[in-house]
Amino acid sequence: MWRKFILACACAMAFTEVHGEPQVDAAAAVLEQCDEFSQAGFRECLQRKVRNSLKSLARAEARAAISVERWDEDEQYIARARSRLRASKNAFVKYRDAQCAFATSLGGGAIGAALEMRRLACVYGLNTERTVALKRLTETMPLE
């Protein structure tokens, strides 16, 4: 029952459009991926997915920083991009925490485990979205 509640809430906003193409929300997708497990296994699956998403995000941020440093552009623009990349990283962490706290609160009176699973799915989803965004922003930069 609790899994159906979590899935229903996540799937309510599961589809978005990116460049005119329907996309499955990463938070909803991870809930479906972990749904095959027992309650304890479900939580462990989500925790593992979050850890992996954090590693992927860290790699994407490192690659973005390298791309900025190797950018074939004047130093003043490189310095500005470097500074703004750091600022966006810090702002993202604050946004993710606030957004996932909000998403968790929409679980209302659900049991604590269900609320934590909502939070984990949210963290995974936002980490995944930022990872993709960083790749898209930096993949076409002209490098030296």
C-alpha positions in Angstrom: 0.0 0.0 0.0 2.7 2.5 1.0 4.6 1.8 -2.3 1.5 2.5 -4.3 1.1 5.8 -2.5 4.7 6.8 -3.2 4.5 5.7 -6.8 1.2 7.5 -7.3 2.6 10.8 -5.9 5.7 10.5 -7.9 4.0 9.6 -11.1 1.6 12.6 -10.8 4.5 14.7 -12.2 6.3 11.9 -14.0 6.3 13.2 -17.5 7.8 16.4 -18.7 8.9 17.7 -22.1 12.4 18.3 -23.1 13.0 19.8 -26.6 9.4 18.7 -27.4 10.0 15.1 -26.4 8.2 13.5 -23.5 10.6 12.5 -20.8 10.1 10.2 -17.8 10.9 12.0 -14.5 14.0 10.4 -12.9 12.4 10.4 -9.4 9.4 8.4 -10.6 11.6 6.1 -12.7 13.9 5.3 -9.7 10.8 4.4 -7.6 9.7 2.0 -10.3 13.2 0.5 -10.6 13.4 -0.2 -6.8 9.8 -1.4 -6.5 10.7 -5.0 -7.0 12.3 -5.2 -3.5 10.8 -5.6 0.0 10.3 -2.5 2.1 13.9 -2.7 3.5 15.3 -3.6 0.1 13.3 -0.7 -1.5 15.0 1.8 0.8 18.4 0.2 0.3 17.9 0.4 -3.4 17.0 4.1 -3.2 20.0 4.8 -1.0 22.3 3.1 -3.4 20.8 5.0 -6.4 21.3 8.3 -4.5 24.9 7.4 -3.7 25.5 6.6 -7.4 23.7 9.8 -8.5 26.0 11.8 -6.2 29.0 10.2 -7.7 27.8 10.9 -11.2 27.0 14.5 -10.3 30.5 15.0 -8.8 32.0 13.6 -12.1 29.8 15.9 -14.2 30.8 18.9 -12.1 34.5 18.0 -12.4 34.2 17.6 -16.1 32.4 20.9 -16.4 35.2 22.6 -14.4 37.8 21.0 -16.7 35.8 22.1 -19.8 35.7 25.7 -18.4 39.5 25.6 -17.8 40.1 24.3 -21.3 37.6 26.6 -22.9 39.0 28.5 -26.0 37.9 31.9 -24.7 39.5 35.0 -23.1 40.6 34.6 -19.5 38.0 37.0 -18.2 35.2 34.9 -19.5 36.8 31.7 -18.2 37.1 33.3 -14.7 33.5 34.4 -14.8 32.3 30.9 -15.9 34.5 29.3 -13.2 33.0 31.5 -10.5 29.5 31.0 -11.7 29.9 27.2 -11.9 31.0 27.2 -8.2 28.0 29.4 -7.3 25.6 27.2 -9.2 26.9 24.2 -7.4 26.3 25.8 -4.1 22.9 27.1 -5.1 21.9 23.7 -6.4 22.6 22.0 -3.1 20.5 24.5 -1.3 17.7 24.2 -3.9 17.8 20.4 -3.8 17.5 20.4 0.0 14.6 22.8 0.0 12.8 21.3 -3.0 13.1 17.7 -1.5 11.9 18.9 1.9 8.9 20.4 0.1 8.3 17.2 -1.9 8.6 15.2 1.3 6.1 17.4 3.1 3.6 16.6 0.4 3.5 13.1 1.8 1.4 14.5 4.6 0.8 12.0 7.4 2.5 9.1 5.7 4.8 7.0 7.9 8.4 8.2 8.3 9.8 5.5 6.0 7.5 6.5 3.1 8.5 10.1 3.6 12.2 9.2 3.5 11.7 7.3 0.3 10.0 10.3 -1.2 13.0 12.4 -0.2 15.5 9.9 -1.6 13.6 9.7 -4.9 13.6 13.5 -5.1 17.3 13.8 -4.4 18.1 11.2 -7.0 15.9 12.9 -9.6 17.4 16.4 -9.1 20.9 15.0 -9.1 20.2 13.2 -12.3 18.7 16.3 -13.9 21.7 18.5 -12.9 24.1 15.9 -14.2 22.4 15.9 -17.6 22.2 19.7 -17.6 25.9 20.1 -17.0 26.7 17.7 -19.7 24.5 19.5 -22.2 25.9 22.9 -21.3 29.5 21.9 -21.7 29.6 19.3 -24.4 29.7 21.7 -27.3 32.1 24.2 -25.8 35.1 24.9 -28.1 38.1 23.7 -26.2 41.8 24.5 -26.7 
